[in-house]
């Protein structure tokens, strides 16, 4: 009988030790564009892109964190729910911007919606959807 009381307690203790620590980070803004200036800043935020555009850039601005945070940026092709590319960047309170890019040198992008998602410590912090068309609107 004692054993039944001890095992749930031990299980609860183990699960609480394995939980993911929250970062406190929040996304304040996600910018997506197709051109950068000399300071590597997105020059024009857009949500519509031409299929012939070779590189897309995403800059994620974070706030609310007190230390370094590893941020994961992932690009998805929505019609197939297919992850195209994923990479990480580290942000700090002094430099709270994570910069990501997605390049295609094989030809035009498939037409449709693309979703860019941002995660940290297993928690989704934000997302933005863009549209790729034959010609830019």
PANUDREN-53592 format. One record per atom (N, C-alpha, C): residue number from 1; residue in one letter; atom name; x, y, z. Coordinates in steps of 0.2 Angstrom, whole numbers. Layout:
REM PANUDREN-53592
rec resi: NUM | resn: A | name: CA | east: X | north: Y | up: Z
...
***
This chain:
REM PANUDREN-53592
rec resi: 1 | resn: X | name: N | east: 4 | north: -6 | up: 0
rec resi: 1 | resn: X | name: CA | east: 0 | north: 0 | up: 0
rec resi: 1 | resn: X | name: C | east: 4 | north: 6 | up: 0
rec resi: 2 | resn: X | name: N | east: 10 | north: 6 | up: 4
rec resi: 2 | resn: X | name: CA | east: 14 | north: 12 | up: 4
rec resi: 2 | resn: X | name: C | east: 17 | north: 13 | up: -3
rec resi: 3 | resn: X | name: N | east: 19 | north: 8 | up: -6
rec resi: 3 | resn: X | name: CA | east: 22 | north: 8 | up: -12
rec resi: 3 | resn: X | name: C | east: 18 | north: 12 | up: -17
rec resi: 4 | resn: X | name: N | east: 11 | north: 11 | up: -17
rec resi: 4 | resn: X | name: CA | east: 7 | north: 15 | up: -22
rec resi: 4 | resn: X | name: C | east: 7 | north: 23 | up: -20
rec resi: 5 | resn: X | name: N | east: 8 | north: 25 | up: -14
rec resi: 5 | resn: X | name: CA | east: 8 | north: 32 | up: -13
rec resi: 5 | resn: X | name: C | east: 15 | north: 35 | up: -15
rec resi: 6 | resn: X | name: N | east: 20 | north: 31 | up: -14
rec resi: 6 | resn: X | name: CA | east: 27 | north: 33 | up: -15
rec resi: 6 | resn: X | name: C | east: 28 | north: 34 | up: -23
rec resi: 7 | resn: X | name: N | east: 26 | north: 29 | up: -27
rec resi: 7 | resn: X | name: CA | east: 27 | north: 29 | up: -34
rec resi: 7 | resn: X | name: C | east: 24 | north: 35 | up: -37
rec resi: 8 | resn: X | name: N | east: 18 | north: 37 | up: -36
rec resi: 8 | resn: X | name: CA | east: 15 | north: 43 | up: -39
rec resi: 8 | resn: X | name: C | east: 19 | north: 50 | up: -37
rec resi: 9 | resn: X | name: N | east: 22 | north: 50 | up: -31
rec resi: 9 | resn: X | name: CA | east: 25 | north: 56 | up: -28
rec resi: 9 | resn: X | name: C | east: 32 | north: 56 | up: -32
rec resi: 10 | resn: X | name: N | east: 36 | north: 50 | up: -33
rec resi: 10 | resn: X | name: CA | east: 42 | north: 50 | up: -36
rec resi: 10 | resn: X | name: C | east: 41 | north: 52 | up: -44
rec resi: 11 | resn: X | name: N | east: 36 | north: 50 | up: -47
rec resi: 11 | resn: X | name: CA | east: 34 | north: 51 | up: -54
rec resi: 11 | resn: X | name: C | east: 33 | north: 59 | up: -55
rec resi: 12 | resn: X | name: N | east: 29 | north: 62 | up: -50
rec resi: 12 | resn: X | name: CA | east: 28 | north: 69 | up: -50
rec resi: 12 | resn: X | name: C | east: 34 | north: 73 | up: -50
rec resi: 13 | resn: X | name: N | east: 39 | north: 71 | up: -45
rec resi: 13 | resn: X | name: CA | east: 45 | north: 74 | up: -44
rec resi: 13 | resn: X | name: C | east: 49 | north: 74 | up: -50
rec resi: 14 | resn: X | name: N | east: 50 | north: 68 | up: -54
rec resi: 14 | resn: X | name: CA | east: 54 | north: 67 | up: -60
rec resi: 14 | resn: X | name: C | east: 51 | north: 71 | up: -65
rec resi: 15 | resn: X | name: N | east: 45 | north: 72 | up: -66
rec resi: 15 | resn: X | name: CA | east: 42 | north: 76 | up: -72
rec resi: 15 | resn: X | name: C | east: 43 | north: 83 | up: -70
rec resi: 16 | resn: X | name: N | east: 43 | north: 85 | up: -64
rec resi: 16 | resn: X | name: CA | east: 44 | north: 92 | up: -63
rec resi: 16 | resn: X | name: C | east: 51 | north: 94 | up: -64
rec resi: 17 | resn: X | name: N | east: 56 | north: 90 | up: -63
rec resi: 17 | resn: X | name: CA | east: 63 | north: 91 | up: -65
rec resi: 17 | resn: X | name: C | east: 64 | north: 91 | up: -72
rec resi: 18 | resn: X | name: N | east: 60 | north: 88 | up: -76
rec resi: 18 | resn: X | name: CA | east: 61 | north: 88 | up: -83
rec resi: 18 | resn: X | name: C | east: 58 | north: 93 | up: -87
rec resi: 19 | resn: X | name: N | east: 54 | north: 98 | up: -84
rec resi: 19 | resn: X | name: CA | east: 50 | north: 103 | up: -87
rec resi: 19 | resn: X | name: C | east: 55 | north: 108 | up: -90
rec resi: 20 | resn: X | name: N | east: 53 | north: 111 | up: -96
rec resi: 20 | resn: X | name: CA | east: 57 | north: 116 | up: -99
rec resi: 20 | resn: X | name: C | east: 57 | north: 122 | up: -96
rec resi: 21 | resn: X | name: N | east: 63 | north: 125 | up: -95
rec resi: 21 | resn: X | name: CA | east: 63 | north: 132 | up: -92
rec resi: 21 | resn: X | name: C | east: 61 | north: 137 | up: -97
rec resi: 22 | resn: X | name: N | east: 56 | north: 142 | up: -95
rec resi: 22 | resn: X | name: CA | east: 53 | north: 147 | up: -99
rec resi: 22 | resn: X | name: C | east: 59 | north: 152 | up: -100
rec resi: 23 | resn: X | name: N | east: 59 | north: 156 | up: -105
rec resi: 23 | resn: X | name: CA | east: 64 | north: 161 | up: -106
rec resi: 23 | resn: X | name: C | east: 62 | north: 168 | up: -104
rec resi: 24 | resn: X | name: N | east: 55 | north: 169 | up: -104
rec resi: 24 | resn: X | name: CA | east: 53 | north: 175 | up: -103
rec resi: 24 | resn: X | name: C | east: 53 | north: 180 | up: -109
rec resi: 25 | resn: X | name: N | east: 55 | north: 177 | up: -115
rec resi: 25 | resn: X | name: CA | east: 56 | north: 181 | up: -121
rec resi: 25 | resn: X | name: C | east: 49 | north: 181 | up: -124
rec resi: 26 | resn: X | name: N | east: 48 | north: 187 | up: -127
rec resi: 26 | resn: X | name: CA | east: 41 | north: 188 | up: -131
rec resi: 26 | resn: X | name: C | east: 43 | north: 192 | up: -137
rec resi: 27 | resn: X | name: N | east: 40 | north: 190 | up: -143
rec resi: 27 | resn: X | name: CA | east: 41 | north: 193 | up: -149
rec resi: 27 | resn: X | name: C | east: 37 | north: 200 | up: -149
rec resi: 28 | resn: X | name: N | east: 41 | north: 205 | up: -151
rec resi: 28 | resn: X | name: CA | east: 38 | north: 212 | up: -151
rec resi: 28 | resn: X | name: C | east: 36 | north: 213 | up: -159
rec resi: 29 | resn: X | name: N | east: 40 | north: 210 | up: -163
rec resi: 29 | resn: X | name: CA | east: 39 | north: 211 | up: -170
rec resi: 29 | resn: X | name: C | east: 43 | north: 206 | up: -175
rec resi: 30 | resn: X | name: N | east: 40 | north: 204 | up: -180
rec resi: 30 | resn: X | name: CA | east: 43 | north: 200 | up: -185
rec resi: 30 | resn: X | name: C | east: 43 | north: 204 | up: -192
rec resi: 31 | resn: X | name: N | east: 49 | north: 205 | up: -195
rec resi: 31 | resn: X | name: CA | east: 49 | north: 209 | up: -201
rec resi: 31 | resn: X | name: C | east: 51 | north: 204 | up: -206
rec resi: 32 | resn: X | name: N | east: 48 | north: 203 | up: -212
rec resi: 32 | resn: X | name: CA | east: 50 | north: 199 | up: -218
rec resi: 32 | resn: X | name: C | east: 51 | north: 204 | up: -224
rec resi: 33 | resn: X | name: N | east: 57 | north: 203 | up: -227
rec resi: 33 | resn: X | name: CA | east: 58 | north: 207 | up: -233
rec resi: 33 | resn: X | name: C | east: 62 | north: 203 | up: -238
rec resi: 34 | resn: X | name: N | east: 64 | north: 206 | up: -243
rec resi: 34 | resn: X | name: CA | east: 68 | north: 203 | up: -248
rec resi: 34 | resn: X | name: C | east: 75 | north: 207 | up: -250
rec resi: 35 | resn: X | name: N | east: 76 | north: 212 | up: -246
rec resi: 35 | resn: X | name: CA | east: 82 | north: 216 | up: -247
rec resi: 35 | resn: X | name: C | east: 85 | north: 219 | up: -241
rec resi: 36 | resn: X | name: N | east: 92 | north: 219 | up: -240
rec resi: 36 | resn: X | name: CA | east: 95 | north: 222 | up: -234
rec resi: 36 | resn: X | name: C | east: 99 | north: 228 | up: -236
rec resi: 37 | resn: X | name: N | east: 100 | north: 232 | up: -232
rec resi: 37 | resn: X | name: CA | east: 104 | north: 238 | up: -233
rec resi: 37 | resn: X | name: C | east: 111 | north: 236 | up: -231
rec resi: 38 | resn: X | name: N | east: 116 | north: 241 | up: -231
rec resi: 38 | resn: X | name: CA | east: 123 | north: 240 | up: -229
rec resi: 38 | resn: X | name: C | east: 124 | north: 238 | up: -221
rec resi: 39 | resn: X | name: N | east: 119 | north: 239 | up: -217
rec resi: 39 | resn: X | name: CA | east: 119 | north: 237 | up: -210
rec resi: 39 | resn: X | name: C | east: 115 | north: 231 | up: -209
rec resi: 40 | resn: X | name: N | east: 113 | north: 227 | up: -214
rec resi: 40 | resn: X | name: CA | east: 110 | north: 221 | up: -214
rec resi: 40 | resn: X | name: C | east: 103 | north: 222 | up: -211
rec resi: 41 | resn: X | name: N | east: 100 | north: 227 | up: -212
rec resi: 41 | resn: X | name: CA | east: 93 | north: 228 | up: -210
rec resi: 41 | resn: X | name: C | east: 88 | north: 227 | up: -216
rec resi: 42 | resn: X | name: N | east: 82 | north: 225 | up: -214
rec resi: 42 | resn: X | name: CA | east: 77 | north: 224 | up: -220
rec resi: 42 | resn: X | name: C | east: 75 | north: 231 | up: -222
rec resi: 43 | resn: X | name: N | east: 76 | north: 232 | up: -228
rec resi: 43 | resn: X | name: CA | east: 74 | north: 239 | up: -231
rec resi: 43 | resn: X | name: C | east: 67 | north: 240 | up: -232
rec resi: 44 | resn: X | name: N | east: 63 | north: 235 | up: -233
rec resi: 44 | resn: X | name: CA | east: 56 | north: 236 | up: -234
rec resi: 44 | resn: X | name: C | east: 52 | north: 229 | up: -232
rec resi: 45 | resn: X | name: N | east: 48 | north: 230 | up: -227
rec resi: 45 | resn: X | name: CA | east: 44 | north: 224 | up: -225
rec resi: 45 | resn: X | name: C | east: 38 | north: 223 | up: -230
rec resi: 46 | resn: X | name: N | east: 38 | north: 216 | up: -231
rec resi: 46 | resn: X | name: CA | east: 32 | north: 214 | up: -236
rec resi: 46 | resn: X | name: C | east: 29 | north: 208 | up: -234
rec resi: 47 | resn: X | name: N | east: 23 | north: 207 | up: -237
rec resi: 47 | resn: X | name: CA | east: 20 | north: 200 | up: -236
rec resi: 47 | resn: X | name: C | east: 19 | north: 197 | up: -242
rec resi: 48 | resn: X | name: N | east: 20 | north: 200 | up: -248
rec resi: 48 | resn: X | name: CA | east: 19 | north: 197 | up: -255
rec resi: 48 | resn: X | name: C | east: 25 | north: 197 | up: -258
rec resi: 49 | resn: X | name: N | east: 27 | north: 192 | up: -261
rec resi: 49 | resn: X | name: CA | east: 34 | north: 191 | up: -265
rec resi: 49 | resn: X | name: C | east: 33 | north: 188 | up: -271
rec resi: 50 | resn: X | name: N | east: 37 | north: 189 | up: -276
rec resi: 50 | resn: X | name: CA | east: 37 | north: 186 | up: -283
rec resi: 50 | resn: X | name: C | east: 40 | north: 179 | up: -282
rec resi: 51 | resn: X | name: N | east: 38 | north: 174 | up: -286
rec resi: 51 | resn: X | name: CA | east: 41 | north: 167 | up: -286
rec resi: 51 | resn: X | name: C | east: 48 | north: 168 | up: -288
rec resi: 52 | resn: X | name: N | east: 50 | north: 173 | up: -292
rec resi: 52 | resn: X | name: CA | east: 57 | north: 173 | up: -294
rec resi: 52 | resn: X | name: C | east: 62 | north: 176 | up: -289
rec resi: 53 | resn: X | name: N | east: 59 | north: 178 | up: -283
rec resi: 53 | resn: X | name: CA | east: 64 | north: 181 | up: -278
rec resi: 53 | resn: X | name: C | east: 68 | north: 176 | up: -275
rec resi: 54 | resn: X | name: N | east: 75 | north: 177 | up: -275
rec resi: 54 | resn: X | name: CA | east: 79 | north: 172 | up: -273
rec resi: 54 | resn: X | name: C | east: 80 | north: 171 | up: -265
rec resi: 55 | resn: X | name: N | east: 80 | north: 176 | up: -261
rec resi: 55 | resn: X | name: CA | east: 81 | north: 176 | up: -254
rec resi: 55 | resn: X | name: C | east: 76 | north: 180 | up: -250
rec resi: 56 | resn: X | name: N | east: 74 | north: 177 | up: -245
rec resi: 56 | resn: X | name: CA | east: 69 | north: 180 | up: -241
rec resi: 56 | resn: X | name: C | east: 73 | north: 181 | up: -234
rec resi: 57 | resn: X | name: N | east: 71 | north: 187 | up: -230
rec resi: 57 | resn: X | name: CA | east: 74 | north: 188 | up: -224
rec resi: 57 | resn: X | name: C | east: 69 | north: 189 | up: -219
rec resi: 58 | resn: X | name: N | east: 70 | north: 186 | up: -213
rec resi: 58 | resn: X | name: CA | east: 66 | north: 188 | up: -207
rec resi: 58 | resn: X | name: C | east: 70 | north: 190 | up: -201
rec resi: 59 | resn: X | name: N | east: 68 | north: 196 | up: -198
rec resi: 59 | resn: X | name: CA | east: 71 | north: 198 | up: -192
rec resi: 59 | resn: X | name: C | east: 66 | north: 198 | up: -187
rec resi: 60 | resn: X | name: N | east: 68 | north: 195 | up: -181
rec resi: 60 | resn: X | name: CA | east: 63 | north: 194 | up: -176
rec resi: 60 | resn: X | name: C | east: 66 | north: 198 | up: -170
rec resi: 61 | resn: X | name: N | east: 62 | north: 203 | up: -167
rec resi: 61 | resn: X | name: CA | east: 63 | north: 207 | up: -162
rec resi: 61 | resn: X | name: C | east: 60 | north: 204 | up: -155
rec resi: 62 | resn: X | name: N | east: 64 | north: 203 | up: -150
rec resi: 62 | resn: X | name: CA | east: 62 | north: 200 | up: -144
rec resi: 62 | resn: X | name: C | east: 63 | north: 205 | up: -138
rec resi: 63 | resn: X | name: N | east: 59 | north: 204 | up: -133
rec resi: 63 | resn: X | name: CA | east: 59 | north: 208 | up: -127
rec resi: 63 | resn: X | name: C | east: 57 | north: 203 | up: -121
rec resi: 64 | resn: X | name: N | east: 59 | north: 206 | up: -115
rec resi: 64 | resn: X | name: CA | east: 57 | north: 202 | up: -109
rec resi: 64 | resn: X | name: C | east: 61 | north: 197 | up: -107
rec resi: 65 | resn: X | name: N | east: 67 | north: 196 | up: -110
rec resi: 65 | resn: X | name: CA | east: 72 | north: 191 | up: -108
rec resi: 65 | resn: X | name: C | east: 78 | north: 195 | up: -104
rec resi: 66 | resn: X | name: N | east: 81 | north: 191 | up: -99
rec resi: 66 | resn: X | name: CA | east: 86 | north: 194 | up: -95
rec resi: 66 | resn: X | name: C | east: 93 | north: 191 | up: -97
rec resi: 67 | resn: X | name: N | east: 93 | north: 186 | up: -101
rec resi: 67 | resn: X | name: CA | east: 99 | north: 183 | up: -103
rec resi: 67 | resn: X | name: C | east: 99 | north: 181 | up: -110
rec resi: 68 | resn: X | name: N | east: 104 | north: 177 | up: -112
rec resi: 68 | resn: X | name: CA | east: 104 | north: 174 | up: -119
rec resi: 68 | resn: X | name: C | east: 99 | north: 169 | up: -120
rec resi: 69 | resn: X | name: N | east: 96 | north: 170 | up: -126
rec resi: 69 | resn: X | name: CA | east: 90 | north: 165 | up: -128
rec resi: 69 | resn: X | name: C | east: 92 | north: 163 | up: -135
rec resi: 70 | resn: X | name: N | east: 92 | north: 156 | up: -136
rec resi: 70 | resn: X | name: CA | east: 92 | north: 153 | up: -142
rec resi: 70 | resn: X | name: C | east: 85 | north: 153 | up: -145
rec resi: 71 | resn: X | name: N | east: 85 | north: 156 | up: -151
rec resi: 71 | resn: X | name: CA | east: 79 | north: 156 | up: -155
rec resi: 71 | resn: X | name: C | east: 79 | north: 152 | up: -161
rec resi: 72 | resn: X | name: N | east: 74 | north: 148 | up: -162
rec resi: 72 | resn: X | name: CA | east: 73 | north: 144 | up: -169
rec resi: 72 | resn: X | name: C | east: 69 | north: 147 | up: -173
rec resi: 73 | resn: X | name: N | east: 71 | north: 148 | up: -179
rec resi: 73 | resn: X | name: CA | east: 67 | north: 151 | up: -185
rec resi: 73 | resn: X | name: C | east: 65 | north: 145 | up: -190
rec resi: 74 | resn: X | name: N | east: 59 | north: 144 | up: -192
rec resi: 74 | resn: X | name: CA | east: 58 | north: 139 | up: -197
rec resi: 74 | resn: X | name: C | east: 53 | north: 142 | up: -202
rec resi: 75 | resn: X | name: N | east: 55 | north: 140 | up: -208
rec resi: 75 | resn: X | name: CA | east: 51 | north: 142 | up: -214
rec resi: 75 | resn: X | name: C | east: 46 | north: 136 | up: -216
rec resi: 76 | resn: X | name: N | east: 40 | north: 137 | up: -217
rec resi: 76 | resn: X | name: CA | east: 35 | north: 131 | up: -219
rec resi: 76 | resn: X | name: C | east: 32 | north: 133 | up: -226
rec resi: 77 | resn: X | name: N | east: 31 | north: 128 | up: -230
rec resi: 77 | resn: X | name: CA | east: 27 | north: 129 | up: -236
rec resi: 77 | resn: X | name: C | east: 20 | north: 126 | up: -234
rec resi: 78 | resn: X | name: N | east: 15 | north: 131 | up: -233
rec resi: 78 | resn: X | name: CA | east: 9 | north: 130 | up: -230
rec resi: 78 | resn: X | name: C | east: 4 | north: 125 | up: -234
rec resi: 79 | resn: X | name: N | east: 4 | north: 125 | up: -241
rec resi: 79 | resn: X | name: CA | east: -1 | north: 120 | up: -244
rec resi: 79 | resn: X | name: C | east: 1 | north: 113 | up: -242
rec resi: 80 | resn: X | name: N | east: 7 | north: 111 | up: -241
rec resi: 80 | resn: X | name: CA | east: 9 | north: 104 | up: -239
rec resi: 80 | resn: X | name: C | east: 11 | north: 103 | up: -232
rec resi: 81 | resn: X | name: N | east: 10 | north: 109 | up: -228
rec resi: 81 | resn: X | name: CA | east: 13 | north: 108 | up: -221
rec resi: 81 | resn: X | name: C | east: 20 | north: 105 | up: -221
rec resi: 82 | resn: X | name: N | east: 24 | north: 108 | up: -225
rec resi: 82 | resn: X | name: CA | east: 31 | north: 105 | up: -226
rec resi: 82 | resn: X | name: C | east: 36 | north: 110 | up: -223
rec resi: 83 | resn: X | name: N | east: 40 | north: 108 | up: -218
rec resi: 83 | resn: X | name: CA | east: 45 | north: 112 | up: -216
rec resi: 83 | resn: X | name: C | east: 51 | north: 112 | up: -221
rec resi: 84 | resn: X | name: N | east: 53 | north: 118 | up: -223
rec resi: 84 | resn: X | name: CA | east: 58 | north: 119 | up: -229
rec resi: 84 | resn: X | name: C | east: 65 | north: 120 | up: -226
rec resi: 85 | resn: X | name: N | east: 65 | north: 124 | up: -220
rec resi: 85 | resn: X | name: CA | east: 72 | north: 125 | up: -217
rec resi: 85 | resn: X | name: C | east: 71 | north: 128 | up: -210
rec resi: 86 | resn: X | name: N | east: 76 | north: 126 | up: -206
rec resi: 86 | resn: X | name: CA | east: 76 | north: 128 | up: -199
rec resi: 86 | resn: X | name: C | east: 83 | north: 130 | up: -197
rec resi: 87 | resn: X | name: N | east: 84 | north: 135 | up: -193
rec resi: 87 | resn: X | name: CA | east: 90 | north: 137 | up: -191
rec resi: 87 | resn: X | name: C | east: 89 | north: 141 | up: -184
rec resi: 88 | resn: X | name: N | east: 95 | north: 142 | up: -180
rec resi: 88 | resn: X | name: CA | east: 94 | north: 145 | up: -174
rec resi: 88 | resn: X | name: C | east: 99 | north: 151 | up: -174
rec resi: 89 | resn: X | name: N | east: 97 | north: 156 | up: -169
rec resi: 89 | resn: X | name: CA | east: 101 | north: 162 | up: -168
rec resi: 89 | resn: X | name: C | east: 100 | north: 163 | up: -161
rec resi: 90 | resn: X | name: N | east: 106 | north: 166 | up: -158
rec resi: 90 | resn: X | name: CA | east: 106 | north: 168 | up: -151
rec resi: 90 | resn: X | name: C | east: 104 | north: 176 | up: -150
rec resi: 91 | resn: X | name: N | east: 100 | north: 178 | up: -146
rec resi: 91 | resn: X | name: CA | east: 99 | north: 185 | up: -144
rec resi: 91 | resn: X | name: C | east: 100 | north: 186 | up: -137
rec resi: 92 | resn: X | name: N | east: 102 | north: 192 | up: -136
rec resi: 92 | resn: X | name: CA | east: 104 | north: 195 | up: -129
rec resi: 92 | resn: X | name: C | east: 100 | north: 201 | up: -128
rec resi: 93 | resn: X | name: N | east: 99 | north: 203 | up: -121
rec resi: 93 | resn: X | name: CA | east: 96 | north: 209 | up: -120
rec resi: 93 | resn: X | name: C | east: 99 | north: 215 | up: -124
rec resi: 94 | resn: X | name: N | east: 106 | north: 215 | up: -125
rec resi: 94 | resn: X | name: CA | east: 109 | north: 220 | up: -128
rec resi: 94 | resn: X | name: C | east: 108 | north: 220 | up: -136
rec resi: 95 | resn: X | name: N | east: 107 | north: 214 | up: -139
rec resi: 95 | resn: X | name: CA | east: 106 | north: 214 | up: -146
rec resi: 95 | resn: X | name: C | east: 100 | north: 209 | up: -147
rec resi: 96 | resn: X | name: N | east: 94 | north: 211 | up: -146
rec resi: 96 | resn: X | name: CA | east: 88 | north: 207 | up: -146
rec resi: 96 | resn: X | name: C | east: 85 | north: 206 | up: -152
rec resi: 97 | resn: X | name: N | east: 89 | north: 205 | up: -158
rec resi: 97 | resn: X | name: CA | east: 86 | north: 204 | up: -164
rec resi: 97 | resn: X | name: C | east: 89 | north: 197 | up: -167
rec resi: 98 | resn: X | name: N | east: 85 | north: 193 | up: -169
rec resi: 98 | resn: X | name: CA | east: 87 | north: 186 | up: -172
rec resi: 98 | resn: X | name: C | east: 86 | north: 187 | up: -180
rec resi: 99 | resn: X | name: N | east: 91 | north: 186 | up: -183
rec resi: 99 | resn: X | name: CA | east: 91 | north: 187 | up: -191
rec resi: 99 | resn: X | name: C | east: 91 | north: 180 | up: -194
rec resi: 100 | resn: X | name: N | east: 86 | north: 179 | up: -199
rec resi: 100 | resn: X | name: CA | east: 86 | north: 173 | up: -202
rec resi: 100 | resn: X | name: C | east: 85 | north: 174 | up: -210
rec resi: 101 | resn: X | name: N | east: 87 | north: 169 | up: -214
rec resi: 101 | resn: X | name: CA | east: 86 | north: 170 | up: -221
rec resi: 101 | resn: X | name: C | east: 85 | north: 163 | up: -224
rec resi: 102 | resn: X | name: N | east: 81 | north: 163 | up: -230
rec resi: 102 | resn: X | name: CA | east: 80 | north: 157 | up: -234
rec resi: 102 | resn: X | name: C | east: 81 | north: 159 | up: -241
rec resi: 103 | resn: X | name: N | east: 86 | north: 155 | up: -244
rec resi: 103 | resn: X | name: CA | east: 88 | north: 156 | up: -251
rec resi: 103 | resn: X | name: C | east: 86 | north: 150 | up: -255
rec resi: 104 | resn: X | name: N | east: 84 | north: 152 | up: -262
rec resi: 104 | resn: X | name: CA | east: 82 | north: 147 | up: -267
rec resi: 104 | resn: X | name: C | east: 86 | north: 148 | up: -273
rec resi: 105 | resn: X | name: N | east: 91 | north: 144 | up: -275
rec resi: 105 | resn: X | name: CA | east: 95 | north: 145 | up: -281
rec resi: 105 | resn: X | name: C | east: 94 | north: 140 | up: -286
rec resi: 106 | resn: X | name: N | east: 88 | north: 136 | up: -285
rec resi: 106 | resn: X | name: CA | east: 86 | north: 131 | up: -290
rec resi: 106 | resn: X | name: C | east: 81 | north: 133 | up: -295
rec resi: 107 | resn: X | name: N | east: 78 | north: 139 | up: -294
rec resi: 107 | resn: X | name: CA | east: 73 | north: 141 | up: -298
rec resi: 107 | resn: X | name: C | east: 68 | north: 145 | up: -294
rec resi: 108 | resn: X | name: N | east: 62 | north: 146 | up: -297
rec resi: 108 | resn: X | name: CA | east: 56 | north: 150 | up: -294
rec resi: 108 | resn: X | name: C | east: 54 | north: 146 | up: -288
rec resi: 109 | resn: X | name: N | east: 51 | north: 149 | up: -283
rec resi: 109 | resn: X | name: CA | east: 48 | north: 147 | up: -277
rec resi: 109 | resn: X | name: C | east: 41 | north: 144 | up: -279
rec resi: 110 | resn: X | name: N | east: 39 | north: 138 | up: -276
rec resi: 110 | resn: X | name: CA | east: 32 | north: 136 | up: -278
rec resi: 110 | resn: X | name: C | east: 27 | north: 142 | up: -275
rec resi: 111 | resn: X | name: N | east: 22 | north: 143 | up: -279
rec resi: 111 | resn: X | name: CA | east: 17 | north: 148 | up: -278
rec resi: 111 | resn: X | name: C | east: 13 | north: 146 | up: -272
rec resi: 112 | resn: X | name: N | east: 11 | north: 150 | up: -267
rec resi: 112 | resn: X | name: CA | east: 7 | north: 149 | up: -261
rec resi: 112 | resn: X | name: C | east: 9 | north: 152 | up: -255
rec resi: 113 | resn: X | name: N | east: 6 | north: 150 | up: -250
rec resi: 113 | resn: X | name: CA | east: 8 | north: 154 | up: -243
rec resi: 113 | resn: X | name: C | east: 14 | north: 150 | up: -240
rec resi: 114 | resn: X | name: N | east: 18 | north: 154 | up: -237
rec resi: 114 | resn: X | name: CA | east: 23 | north: 152 | up: -233
rec resi: 114 | resn: X | name: C | east: 22 | north: 154 | up: -226
rec resi: 115 | resn: X | name: N | east: 24 | north: 150 | up: -221
rec resi: 115 | resn: X | name: CA | east: 24 | north: 153 | up: -214
rec resi: 115 | resn: X | name: C | east: 31 | north: 152 | up: -211
rec resi: 116 | resn: X | name: N | east: 32 | north: 158 | up: -207
rec resi: 116 | resn: X | name: CA | east: 39 | north: 158 | up: -203
rec resi: 116 | resn: X | name: C | east: 37 | north: 158 | up: -196
rec resi: 117 | resn: X | name: N | east: 40 | north: 153 | up: -193
rec resi: 117 | resn: X | name: CA | east: 38 | north: 152 | up: -185
rec resi: 117 | resn: X | name: C | east: 44 | north: 153 | up: -181
rec resi: 118 | resn: X | name: N | east: 43 | north: 156 | up: -175
rec resi: 118 | resn: X | name: CA | east: 49 | north: 157 | up: -170
rec resi: 118 | resn: X | name: C | east: 47 | north: 154 | up: -164
rec resi: 119 | resn: X | name: N | east: 52 | north: 150 | up: -162
rec resi: 119 | resn: X | name: CA | east: 52 | north: 146 | up: -155
rec resi: 119 | resn: X | name: C | east: 58 | north: 147 | up: -151
rec resi: 120 | resn: X | name: N | east: 57 | north: 146 | up: -144
rec resi: 120 | resn: X | name: CA | east: 63 | north: 146 | up: -140
rec resi: 120 | resn: X | name: C | east: 61 | north: 142 | up: -134
rec resi: 121 | resn: X | name: N | east: 65 | north: 137 | up: -132
rec resi: 121 | resn: X | name: CA | east: 64 | north: 133 | up: -127
rec resi: 121 | resn: X | name: C | east: 58 | north: 128 | up: -128
rec resi: 122 | resn: X | name: N | east: 57 | north: 127 | up: -134
rec resi: 122 | resn: X | name: CA | east: 51 | north: 122 | up: -135
rec resi: 122 | resn: X | name: C | east: 44 | north: 126 | up: -135
rec resi: 123 | resn: X | name: N | east: 44 | north: 133 | up: -135
rec resi: 123 | resn: X | name: CA | east: 38 | north: 137 | up: -134
rec resi: 123 | resn: X | name: C | east: 38 | north: 141 | up: -141
rec resi: 124 | resn: X | name: N | east: 32 | north: 141 | up: -144
rec resi: 124 | resn: X | name: CA | east: 31 | north: 145 | up: -150
rec resi: 124 | resn: X | name: C | east: 30 | north: 152 | up: -148
rec resi: 125 | resn: X | name: N | east: 34 | north: 157 | up: -150
rec resi: 125 | resn: X | name: CA | east: 34 | north: 164 | up: -148
rec resi: 125 | resn: X | name: C | east: 30 | north: 168 | up: -153
rec resi: 126 | resn: X | name: N | east: 30 | north: 166 | up: -160
rec resi: 126 | resn: X | name: CA | east: 26 | north: 170 | up: -165
rec resi: 126 | resn: X | name: C | east: 27 | north: 167 | up: -172
rec resi: 127 | resn: X | name: N | east: 23 | north: 169 | up: -176
rec resi: 127 | resn: X | name: CA | east: 23 | north: 167 | up: -183
rec resi: 127 | resn: X | name: C | east: 21 | north: 173 | up: -188
rec resi: 128 | resn: X | name: N | east: 22 | north: 172 | up: -194
rec resi: 128 | resn: X | name: CA | east: 20 | north: 177 | up: -199
rec resi: 128 | resn: X | name: C | east: 19 | north: 173 | up: -206
rec resi: 129 | resn: X | name: N | east: 14 | north: 174 | up: -209
rec resi: 129 | resn: X | name: CA | east: 12 | north: 171 | up: -216
rec resi: 129 | resn: X | name: C | east: 14 | north: 176 | up: -221
rec resi: 130 | resn: X | name: N | east: 17 | north: 174 | up: -226
rec resi: 130 | resn: X | name: CA | east: 18 | north: 178 | up: -232
rec resi: 130 | resn: X | name: C | east: 15 | north: 174 | up: -238
rec resi: 131 | resn: X | name: N | east: 15 | north: 177 | up: -244
rec resi: 131 | resn: X | name: CA | east: 12 | north: 174 | up: -250
rec resi: 131 | resn: X | name: C | east: 17 | north: 175 | up: -256
rec resi: 132 | resn: X | name: N | east: 18 | north: 170 | up: -259
rec resi: 132 | resn: X | name: CA | east: 22 | north: 170 | up: -265
rec resi: 132 | resn: X | name: C | east: 18 | north: 169 | up: -271
rec resi: 133 | resn: X | name: N | east: 18 | north: 173 | up: -276
rec resi: 133 | resn: X | name: CA | east: 14 | north: 173 | up: -282
rec resi: 133 | resn: X | name: C | east: 19 | north: 173 | up: -288
rec resi: 134 | resn: X | name: N | east: 16 | north: 172 | up: -294
rec resi: 134 | resn: X | name: CA | east: 20 | north: 172 | up: -300
rec resi: 134 | resn: X | name: C | east: 23 | north: 179 | up: -301
rec resi: 135 | resn: X | name: N | east: 19 | north: 184 | up: -300
rec resi: 135 | resn: X | name: CA | east: 22 | north: 191 | up: -300
rec resi: 135 | resn: X | name: C | east: 21 | north: 194 | up: -293
rec resi: 136 | resn: X | name: N | east: 25 | north: 199 | up: -291
rec resi: 136 | resn: X | name: CA | east: 24 | north: 202 | up: -285
rec resi: 136 | resn: X | name: C | east: 18 | north: 207 | up: -285
rec resi: 137 | resn: X | name: N | east: 14 | north: 208 | up: -280
rec resi: 137 | resn: X | name: CA | east: 8 | north: 212 | up: -281
rec resi: 137 | resn: X | name: C | east: 11 | north: 219 | up: -279
***
